[in-house]
Amino acid sequence: MTDPVAPDPTLAEVLARLEATIQSRTETDPKVSYTARLLADPTLAAKKLGEEAVETVIAAVGADRSALAAESADLLYHWLVLLAARGVTTAEVAAVLARREGVSGLAEKASRSVTP
């Protein structure tokens, strides 16, 4: 139960704890842990992330705030699992975002090399 006096945790705090929990599952038997199963199969983790992304979009289009929050939580969990399954840290993602700060989205997209 949440302490009514304690401030609500920030998204960053919750994500950091979730990331640590996911990392702790790397040595867990995939037969007993859903997270371990996803970590052991990055393709499955990627597919689950895609499913959650679609469900998040559906909730957003339907303007269901509660469903959007729930699906967003699922999406973030599966995103963190996929990063861990592929050995990418949130620090690496943060570094990319930091480099993009202050750059127009249109300019940033135009700066990427396009490969057919």
C-alpha positions in Angstrom: 0.0 0.0 0.0 1.2 3.5 -0.8 2.2 5.8 2.1 -0.3 8.7 1.8 2.3 11.1 3.2 5.1 10.0 0.8 5.3 11.9 -2.5 4.4 9.9 -5.6 7.4 8.4 -7.2 8.6 10.0 -10.5 8.5 8.0 -13.7 12.3 7.9 -13.7 12.4 6.4 -10.2 9.8 3.7 -11.1 11.6 2.9 -14.4 15.0 2.6 -12.6 13.5 0.1 -10.1 11.8 -1.8 -13.0 15.1 -1.8 -14.9 16.9 -3.3 -11.9 14.2 -5.9 -11.5 14.5 -6.9 -15.1 18.3 -7.1 -14.8 17.9 -9.4 -11.8 15.9 -11.8 -14.0 18.8 -12.4 -16.4 19.9 -15.5 -14.4 16.4 -16.8 -13.7 15.0 -19.9 -15.3 12.7 -18.8 -18.3 10.3 -21.6 -17.2 9.5 -19.8 -14.0 9.7 -16.1 -15.0 7.9 -14.3 -17.9 10.7 -11.6 -17.8 13.4 -14.3 -18.0 11.5 -15.9 -21.0 11.5 -12.6 -22.8 15.1 -11.9 -22.0 16.1 -15.4 -23.4 14.3 -14.7 -26.7 14.8 -11.2 -28.0 12.6 -11.9 -31.0 9.7 -12.7 -28.7 10.5 -9.6 -26.7 10.4 -7.5 -29.8 7.1 -9.0 -30.9 5.6 -8.3 -27.5 6.8 -4.7 -27.6 5.1 -4.4 -31.0 1.9 -5.8 -29.6 2.0 -3.4 -26.7 2.7 -0.5 -29.0 -0.4 -1.3 -31.0 -2.5 -1.7 -27.9 -1.2 1.7 -26.7 -2.2 3.3 -29.9 -5.7 1.8 -29.8 -6.2 3.1 -26.2 -5.0 6.5 -27.3 -7.3 6.7 -30.3 -10.2 5.5 -28.1 -9.4 8.4 -25.7 -9.5 6.0 -22.8 -7.2 7.6 -20.2 -7.1 4.6 -17.9 -6.4 2.2 -20.7 -3.8 4.5 -22.1 -2.0 4.6 -18.8 -2.2 0.8 -18.4 -1.0 0.1 -21.9 1.7 2.7 -21.6 3.0 0.9 -18.5 3.0 -2.4 -20.4 4.8 -0.7 -23.3 7.5 0.7 -21.1 8.0 -2.7 -19.4 8.4 -4.5 -22.7 10.7 -1.8 -24.0 13.0 -2.1 -21.0 13.0 -5.9 -21.4 13.9 -5.6 -25.1 16.7 -3.2 -24.3 18.1 -5.6 -21.7 17.7 -8.6 -24.0 19.8 -6.8 -26.6 22.3 -5.4 -24.1 21.3 -1.8 -24.6 21.2 0.3 -21.5 18.9 3.2 -20.7 22.0 5.3 -20.3 22.7 4.7 -24.0 19.2 5.8 -24.9 19.5 8.8 -22.7 22.7 9.8 -24.4 21.1 9.7 -27.8 18.2 11.8 -26.5 20.6 14.3 -24.9 22.4 14.7 -28.2 19.1 15.4 -29.9 18.0 18.0 -27.3 17.5 21.4 -28.9 17.5 20.0 -32.4 14.4 20.4 -34.5 12.7 17.0 -35.1 12.6 17.8 -38.8 16.3 18.7 -38.9 17.2 15.6 -36.8 15.3 13.3 -39.2 16.8 15.0 -42.2 20.3 14.4 -40.8 19.9 10.6 -40.6 21.3 8.7 -43.6 18.6 7.1 -45.7 19.2 3.6 -47.0 16.8 2.0 -49.4 
